[in-house]
Amino acid sequence: MKRFFLLVFCWIVTTNLFSQEITKFIVTDQFGYRPQDKKVAIIRNPKVGYDKSQSFTPGNMYQVVNANSKTSVFEGNITHFTSGDNDVAYGDEVWWFDFSNVTDDGTYYIYDVENQVRSYSFRIADDVYNSVLKDAVRMLFYQRAGCDKDAKYAGEAWSDEASHILPWQDVRCRLWNDMDNALTERDIHGGWYDAGDMNKYTVWGCNYVEILLNAYRENPDVWTDDYNIPESGNGIPDLLDEVKWELDWILRMQEEDGSVLCVNDLEGASPPSTCDRQTFYGPATTNASYAAAKAFAIGYIVYKDFNQIYADTLKKAAEKAWNWAEANPSVEFRNSDNGVAAGEQEGGTSVRLVQRLNASLYLYEMTGKASYLSVFETHYTELDFFKWYNYMDQYRQQDEYMLLRYLTMNNVSKTIQETISAGLQKGFYKSKDDLGNMLGTDAYRSHCRHYNWGSNSHKCTYGNLYYAYAKQSLTNNEEEFLTAAEDYIHYIHGVNPFAMVYLTNMNERGASNSVNQMYHSWFCNGSEDWDDVATSTYGPAPGYLIGGPYGYVSGENINTYTLASCCDNQSCGSKYNNSLCREDLIFPEDEPFAKRYHDFNDGWPVNSWTITEPSCGYQVNYIRLLSKFVAKKAENSQPDAVSQLINPDIKIYPNPTEDDLYIETENTDYKNVKLFDIQSNCVFSQETDRSLIHLDLRNLPTGVYVLQLFNRGQIIVKQIIVK
């Protein structure tokens, strides 16, 4: 009789475990956590916003459950955030569940015992972010202009021929206001599409180079040579190969006199190789030339350890660009005022000053010449940071990075270092946008003063600065600041009011709920192949960070995503255009700013670009932050590392195999079987609910493959060898 009751009890427990429902009211980092991390799940009860009609009352006991064995490995109570007050940015009542004591490698989920609901699965492992970093960097490969995207590297789904290399395009590009004049032709092919549009901007491109090369310098041991781009395996970290693609384009933008052209206007197309419109460029400017001098100089500092000839080319280009800019200190070209490209990078006197001082420090580091250092030490007090009495905000973080870098330099003024250090620490605790008073003040543990256009990028720069301040001992709370830096990664990876990973098409790469659509010329609305992960053949390429929620108060004005003004009175030019003004895309006035997001990619007049457009600028800030938490020396790690489970009731045979592969399981709940090659291309996919699954692999080339069986949020992974 005891045995009978024991069996009944086990049956009840097992039934409950397998019947658990996934809820978006318990949010975690869907990729996971490192063993030593602070680990906090967020439990949310919507009070204001799109989901306020829903509610969730959490139970008293929460567990961390091993997703394989279905056993609880930790349980505890939850903590009410700020006594249950709604965080105004999110509109949610929030609780925190700290499970930092769980440190063993494995796949887990958070379980509400009373409500019998659970979170998405996640991993705990040292290398939990390694494959995510690879996808984030590979986004830049997909953004390459003038580069064949062979299926071997891009995957069959996103392969394309080189774009914008027709005789009247970038290989023989002409000046914007003299396009009939062959004497203005320049070969300026290459570089990265800047964002969802395919234009290329020199100043911004130089900023991206600086951020990525600093990411390399800050943590060189995490960068490997196996990202599956054309340069992989050449003995140089693939991040540097990718940055070189952009640097080479900036070199082509430099004129003989040292000046640097400011912009390259490219039309978008889907796929990019189908674009046949003429391209053109904007003139040389002071801002572009200072920015290029900066990029070339840091390029020399990094690449001299790999290729001295190339480094020397960059050094010469840096000094030429600097000399021209110093001789021509106020040459401007506002491309947006002249119908060239889309964004405006000019920025005015204060932005030009930052580029000049930044360049001077890199040139000093490159050459050791005191003349470069003196420019910074003479003019640094002209920065807004000092003019506005140590004021910091999320829009001037490039200035802060520069000041922080000066503090680490040798053979510079100790007095100025002390002045800067004191100023940073004062600003740290005084302004509304400071770092020092942010710890523990945000329900989702990732404060952002303004959810501006590109809020996800701002989140990442906050995280980067937390990390930098901790590492440079500008705070007494180093451990707390490092935890805060990583919390911004968790926000991007799903710890947000949508329980969404703000990266595109990552559901087969370890996420459970990632972005389906983004505003992009290639992966555009209506594309049969690339529009939407859920409805198109492929969806957009993986790993793109989208802009994120957009809405904030400035003075008496609310700046936010909205439909074009013509939608207000149905005056968008035609009945069809008016029909595009979808009412379901209008946010109510009380919508919290962190919830002002839709997963869509419609263009004008509903203007999705302010929310879902990606940008290399967003991407590099995310890459820089994520790289701080990646396991070192991860060479040859599985490109598509996912939640790996060891399931004893699964039999896979024969392995190795020459033709047929069989999967035998007592469980018939497996809904999808996929096979990936080592380039992460899906070469086989089958829906099934049978206990004996047969795969015919006789047409596959010999090699190593990864088998994935998907079942209710779990992924069982097995390496398969085809002989």
Residue pairs with C-beta under 8 A, 6 or more apart in sequence:
14 70
16 116
17 65
17 70
18 70
19 116
20 111
20 116
20 117
20 118
21 116
21 117
21 118
22 117
22 118
22 119
22 120
22 512
22 712
22 713
23 56
23 112
23 115
23 117
23 118
23 119
24 498
24 499
24 513
25 43
25 44
25 45
25 56
25 58
25 117
26 41
26 42
26 43
26 44
26 110
26 112
26 117
26 118
26 119
27 41
27 42
27 43
27 44
27 119
27 494
27 495
27 496
27 499
28 41
28 42
28 109
28 110
28 119
28 120
28 122
28 490
28 494
28 495
29 122
29 489
29 490
29 493
29 494
29 495
30 120
30 121
30 122
30 493
30 494
30 501
30 510
30 511
30 512
30 513
30 514
31 122
31 123
31 128
31 129
31 132
31 493
31 501
31 510
31 511
32 122
32 123
32 124
32 125
32 128
32 510
32 643
33 39
33 122
33 123
33 124
33 128
34 124
34 125
34 126
34 128
34 129
34 629
34 631
35 103
35 104
35 105
35 124
35 125
35 126
36 103
37 100
37 483
37 486
38 98
38 100
38 483
38 486
38 487
39 98
39 99
39 100
39 102
39 124
40 96
40 97
40 98
40 99
40 100
40 445
40 487
41 62
41 96
41 97
41 99
41 110
41 119
42 94
42 95
42 96
42 97
42 443
42 444
42 445
42 495
43 56
43 58
43 62
43 78
43 94
43 95
43 96
43 97
43 112
44 56
44 90
44 92
44 93
44 94
44 497
45 55
45 56
45 57
45 58
45 92
45 93
45 94
46 52
46 54
46 55
46 56
46 91
46 92
46 93
46 497
47 86
47 91
47 92
47 93
48 86
48 91
48 92
48 590
48 591
48 592
49 90
49 91
49 92
49 497
49 590
49 591
49 592
49 595
50 591
50 595
51 497
51 595
52 91
56 115
57 115
58 78
58 95
58 112
58 114
58 115
59 112
59 113
59 114
59 115
60 77
60 113
60 114
61 75
61 76
61 77
61 113
61 114
62 75
62 76
62 77
62 78
62 97
62 110
62 111
62 112
62 113
63 72
63 73
63 74
63 75
63 110
63 111
63 113
64 72
64 73
64 74
64 75
64 99
64 102
64 108
64 109
64 110
64 111
65 71
65 72
65 73
65 108
65 109
65 110
65 111
65 118
66 72
66 73
66 106
66 107
66 108
67 106
67 107
67 108
67 109
67 121
67 643
67 645
67 713
67 714
68 106
68 107
68 645
68 646
68 647
68 714
72 111
73 102
73 104
73 108
74 99
74 101
74 102
75 113
76 97
76 98
76 99
78 95
78 96
78 97
79 95
79 96
79 97
79 98
80 94
80 95
81 87
81 93
81 94
81 95
81 96
81 443
82 443
84 93
85 93
86 92
86 93
87 94
87 442
87 443
87 444
88 592
89 442
89 443
89 448
89 451
89 592
89 593
89 594
90 443
90 444
90 497
90 592
90 594
90 595
91 497
91 590
91 591
91 592
91 594
91 595
92 443
92 497
94 443
94 444
96 445
97 110
99 110
102 108
102 124
103 124
104 124
105 123
105 124
105 125
105 126
106 123
106 124
106 125
107 121
107 122
107 123
107 124
107 643
107 644
107 645
107 714
108 121
108 122
108 123
108 124
109 118
109 119
109 120
109 121
109 122
109 713
110 118
110 119
111 117
111 118
111 119
112 118
120 494
120 499
120 512
120 513
120 713
121 512
121 643
121 713
121 714
121 715
122 643
123 510
123 643
123 644
126 631
127 630
127 631
127 634
127 637
127 641
128 641
129 489
129 626
129 629
129 630
129 631
130 630
130 631
130 634
130 637
130 641
131 509
131 510
131 637
131 638
131 639
131 640
131 641
131 642
132 493
132 503
132 506
132 509
132 510
132 543
132 626
133 222
133 623
133 626
133 627
133 630
134 227
134 228
134 639
135 503
135 506
135 509
135 542
135 543
136 503
136 543
136 545
136 619
136 622
136 623
136 626
137 227
137 238
137 239
137 242
137 623
138 227
138 228
138 229
138 542
138 543
139 541
139 543
139 544
139 545
139 614
139 619
140 192
140 242
140 245
140 246
140 616
140 619
141 147
141 149
141 153
141 154
141 227
141 229
141 242
142 149
142 154
142 158
142 541
142 544
143 192
143 193
143 616
144 190
144 191
144 192
144 193
144 245
145 163
145 164
145 170
145 189
145 190
145 191
145 192
145 193
145 198
145 200
145 249
145 266
145 272
146 162
146 163
146 164
146 165
146 170
146 171
146 189
146 190
146 191
147 162
147 163
147 190
147 230
147 245
148 160
148 161
148 162
149 158
149 159
149 160
149 161
150 159
150 230
151 159
151 681
152 679
153 228
153 229
153 230
153 679
154 160
154 541
155 541
155 679
155 680
155 681
156 681
157 529
157 537
157 538
157 541
157 681
158 530
158 538
158 541
160 271
160 272
160 273
161 273
162 273
163 198
163 266
163 269
163 271
163 272
163 273
163 275
164 170
164 189
164 198
164 266
164 272
164 275
164 279
165 171
165 189
166 276
168 278
168 279
169 189
169 266
169 275
169 278
169 279
170 187
170 188
170 189
170 190
170 264
170 266
170 279
171 187
171 189
172 185
172 186
172 187
173 185
173 186
173 187
173 188
173 264
173 279
173 280
173 281
174 180
174 181
174 182
174 184
174 185
174 186
174 278
174 280
174 281
175 181
175 184
175 280
175 281
175 282
175 283
176 265
176 280
176 281
176 282
176 283
176 338
176 340
177 338
178 184
179 278
179 280
186 252
186 261
186 281
187 252
188 249
188 252
188 253
188 261
188 264
188 281
189 249
189 252
190 245
190 246
190 248
190 249
190 252
191 200
191 205
191 245
191 246
191 248
191 249
191 250
191 264
192 200
192 205
192 208
192 245
192 246
192 249
192 616
193 199
193 200
193 266
193 272
193 521
193 616
194 200
194 201
194 204
194 205
194 343
194 615
194 616
194 617
195 343
195 613
195 614
195 615
195 616
195 617
196 268
196 518
196 519
196 520
196 521
196 609
196 613
196 614
196 615
197 266
197 268
197 341
197 342
197 521
198 266
198 267
198 268
198 269
198 272
198 275
198 521
199 263
199 264
199 265
199 266
199 341
199 342
199 343
200 249
200 263
200 264
200 266
201 262
201 263
201 264
201 341
201 343
201 345
202 250
202 253
202 260
202 261
202 262
202 263
202 264
202 288
202 291
202 292
202 345
203 262
203 287
203 288
203 291
203 345
203 346
203 347
203 355
204 343
204 345
204 616
204 617
205 246
205 249
205 250
205 295
205 616
206 250
206 288
206 291
206 292
206 294
206 295
207 291
207 398
207 617
207 620
208 246
208 616
208 617
208 620
209 243
209 246
209 247
209 250
209 295
209 298
209 299
210 294
210 295
210 298
210 358
211 620
211 621
211 623
211 624
212 239
212 242
212 243
212 620
212 623
212 624
213 240
213 243
213 298
213 299
213 301
213 302
214 298
214 401
214 624
215 239
215 620
215 623
215 624
215 627
216 223
216 237
216 239
216 240
216 243
216 302
217 301
217 302
218 624
218 627
218 628
219 627
219 628
219 630
220 237
221 632
221 633
222 627
222 630
222 631
222 632
222 633
222 634
223 237
223 238
223 239
223 240
223 627
224 237
224 238
224 633
224 634
224 635
225 232
225 233
225 234
225 235
225 236
225 237
225 238
225 635
226 232
226 233
226 238
226 635
226 636
226 637
226 639
227 238
227 239
227 242
228 639
228 679
228 680
229 238
229 241
229 242
231 238
231 241
231 242
232 238
232 241
234 241
236 306
236 307
240 302
240 303
240 306
243 299
244 303
244 310
247 295
247 296
247 299
247 314
250 260
250 292
250 295
250 296
251 296
251 313
251 314
251 317
253 260
253 261
253 264
253 281
253 288
253 292
254 260
254 261
254 292
254 317
254 320
254 321
255 261
255 284
257 320
257 324
258 289
258 317
258 320
258 321
258 322
258 323
258 324
259 284
259 289
259 321
259 324
259 325
259 328
260 284
260 285
260 288
260 289
260 291
260 292
260 321
260 324
261 281
261 282
261 283
261 284
261 288
262 281
262 282
262 283
262 284
262 285
262 287
262 288
262 333
262 335
262 345
263 281
263 282
263 333
263 335
263 340
263 341
263 345
264 279
264 280
264 281
264 282
264 341
265 279
265 280
265 281
265 282
265 335
265 340
265 341
266 275
266 279
267 275
267 277
267 279
268 275
268 521
268 522
268 524
269 275
269 521
269 522
270 521
270 522
270 523
270 524
270 527
270 530
271 522
272 521
272 522
280 340
282 333
282 335
282 338
282 340
282 341
283 333
284 324
284 331
285 331
285 332
285 333
285 346
286 325
286 328
286 329
286 330
286 331
286 332
286 352
287 332
287 345
287 346
287 347
287 351
287 352
287 355
289 321
289 322
289 324
289 325
289 328
290 321
290 322
290 325
290 352
290 355
290 356
290 358
290 359
291 355
291 359
292 317
292 318
292 321
293 318
293 319
293 321
293 322
293 325
293 359
293 362
293 363
294 318
294 355
294 358
294 359
294 362
296 314
296 315
296 317
296 318
296 321
297 314
297 315
297 318
297 359
297 362
297 363
297 365
297 366
298 362
299 311
299 314
299 318
300 311
300 312
300 314
300 315
300 318
300 366
301 362
301 365
301 366
303 310
303 311
303 314
304 311
315 366
315 367
318 359
318 362
318 363
318 366
319 363
319 367
322 359
322 363
322 372
325 356
325 359
330 352
332 346
333 346
334 344
334 346
335 341
335 344
335 345
335 346
336 342
336 343
336 344
350 383
350 384
353 379
353 382
353 383
354 383
354 398
354 399
354 402
356 375
356 379
357 375
357 376
357 379
357 380
357 383
357 402
358 398
358 402
360 372
360 373
360 375
360 376
361 372
361 373
361 376
361 402
361 405
361 406
361 409
363 369
363 372
364 370
364 372
364 373
364 376
364 409
365 409
368 411
373 412
376 406
377 412
377 413
377 416
380 386
380 403
380 406
380 416
380 420
381 387
383 399
383 403
384 391
384 396
384 399
385 391
385 392
385 396
385 399
385 400
385 403
385 423
385 427
386 423
390 423
390 424
390 426
390 427
390 430
390 431
391 427
391 430
391 431
392 400
392 427
392 428
392 431
392 433
392 434
392 435
393 431
393 433
393 449
394 433
394 448
394 449
394 450
394 452
394 458
394 461
394 462
395 452
397 461
397 464
397 465
400 424
400 465
401 464
401 465
401 468
403 420
403 423
403 424
404 424
404 468
404 469
404 472
406 412
406 416
406 417
406 420
407 417
407 420
407 421
407 472
408 472
421 474
424 469
424 474
425 474
427 434
428 434
428 435
428 436
428 469
428 474
428 475
429 436
429 437
432 449
433 449
435 462
435 465
435 466
435 469
435 481
436 475
438 447
438 484
439 477
439 480
439 481
439 484
441 447
442 448
444 491
444 495
444 496
444 497
444 594
445 484
445 487
445 490
445 491
445 495
446 459
446 462
446 463
446 487
446 488
446 490
446 491
446 495
447 462
448 455
448 458
448 459
448 462
449 552
450 458
450 552
450 554
451 458
451 548
451 549
451 550
451 551
451 552
451 593
451 594
451 596
452 458
452 550
452 552
452 559
453 547
453 550
453 610
454 547
454 548
454 550
454 615
454 617
454 618
455 547
455 548
455 549
455 550
455 594
456 492
456 502
456 545
456 546
456 547
456 548
456 618
456 622
457 545
457 547
457 548
457 615
457 617
457 618
457 621
457 622
459 488
459 491
459 492
459 548
460 488
460 492
460 618
460 621
460 622
460 624
460 625
461 621
462 488
463 484
463 485
463 486
463 487
463 488
463 489
463 625
464 485
464 621
464 624
464 625
464 628
466 481
466 482
466 484
466 485
466 488
467 481
467 482
467 485
467 625
467 628
469 475
469 481
470 477
470 478
470 479
470 481
470 482
470 485
471 478
475 481
485 625
485 628
486 628
486 629
487 495
488 625
489 625
489 626
489 629
492 501
492 502
492 503
492 545
492 622
493 501
493 502
493 503
493 511
494 500
494 501
494 511
494 512
494 513
496 502
496 594
497 592
497 594
497 595
498 513
498 595
498 597
499 513
500 513
500 514
500 515
500 599
501 511
501 513
501 514
501 515
502 514
502 515
502 545
502 546
502 548
503 511
503 514
503 515
503 542
503 543
503 544
503 545
503 546
504 514
504 515
504 516
504 518
504 523
504 533
504 539
504 540
504 541
504 542
504 543
504 544
504 546
504 614
505 514
505 515
505 516
505 533
505 539
505 540
505 541
505 542
505 543
505 544
506 514
506 515
506 542
506 543
507 513
507 514
507 533
508 640
508 642
508 674
508 682
508 708
509 542
509 640
509 642
510 640
510 641
510 642
510 643
510 715
512 713
514 533
515 533
515 544
515 546
515 599
515 612
516 532
516 533
516 534
516 539
516 599
517 523
517 525
517 531
517 532
517 533
517 539
517 540
517 599
517 600
517 601
517 612
518 540
518 544
518 546
518 601
518 612
518 613
518 614
519 601
519 603
519 608
519 609
519 611
519 612
519 613
519 614
520 540
520 544
520 601
520 613
520 614
522 530
522 540
523 530
523 531
523 539
523 540
523 541
523 601
524 530
524 531
524 601
524 603
525 531
525 600
525 601
525 602
525 603
527 536
528 536
528 537
529 536
529 537
529 538
530 536
530 537
530 538
530 539
530 540
531 539
531 601
532 539
532 601
533 539
533 540
544 614
544 619
545 614
545 618
545 619
545 622
546 611
546 612
546 613
546 614
546 618
547 609
547 610
547 611
547 612
547 613
547 614
547 615
547 618
548 597
548 611
549 593
549 594
549 595
549 596
549 597
549 611
550 559
550 560
550 561
550 593
550 596
550 597
550 610
550 611
551 558
551 559
551 560
551 561
551 587
551 591
551 593
551 596
552 558
552 559
552 560
552 593
553 559
560 587
560 593
560 596
561 587
561 596
561 607
561 610
561 611
562 586
562 587
562 607
563 581
563 582
563 585
563 586
563 605
563 606
563 607
564 572
564 581
564 604
564 605
564 606
564 607
566 572
566 573
566 577
566 578
566 581
566 605
567 578
567 581
567 605
567 606
570 578
570 581
571 578
572 578
572 580
572 581
572 605
577 605
580 602
580 604
580 605
580 606
581 605
581 606
582 602
582 606
585 598
585 600
585 602
585 606
587 596
596 611
597 611
597 612
598 608
598 611
598 612
599 612
600 606
600 608
600 612
601 608
601 612
602 608
603 609
638 706
639 678
639 679
639 680
640 676
640 680
640 706
642 708
642 715
642 717
643 714
643 715
643 717
644 715
644 716
644 717
645 714
645 715
645 716
645 717
647 665
647 716
649 665
649 666
649 667
650 663
650 664
650 665
650 709
650 716
650 718
651 662
651 663
651 664
651 665
652 661
652 662
652 663
652 664
652 707
652 718
652 720
653 661
653 662
653 664
654 660
654 661
654 662
655 661
655 718
655 720
655 721
656 720
656 721
656 722
656 723
657 697
657 720
657 721
657 722
657 723
658 698
658 722
658 723
659 696
659 697
659 698
660 694
660 695
660 696
660 697
660 698
661 694
661 695
661 697
661 707
661 720
662 692
662 693
662 694
662 695
663 673
663 692
663 693
663 695
663 707
663 709
664 691
664 692
664 693
665 691
665 693
666 691
667 691
667 711
668 689
668 690
668 691
669 689
669 711
669 712
670 688
670 689
670 693
670 709
670 710
670 711
671 687
671 688
671 689
671 710
671 711
671 712
672 685
672 686
672 687
672 688
672 709
672 710
673 684
673 685
673 686
673 687
673 688
673 693
673 695
673 707
673 708
673 709
673 710
674 682
674 684
674 685
674 686
674 707
674 708
674 710
675 682
675 683
675 684
675 685
675 695
675 697
675 705
675 706
675 707
675 708
675 720
676 682
676 683
676 705
676 706
676 708
677 683
677 703
677 705
678 703
678 704
678 705
678 706
683 700
683 705
684 695
684 697
684 700
686 693
686 695
697 720
697 722
700 722
701 722
702 722
702 723
703 721
703 722
704 719
704 720
704 721
704 722
705 719
705 720
705 721
705 722
706 717
706 718
706 719
706 720
707 717
707 718
707 719
707 720
708 715
708 716
708 717
709 715
709 716
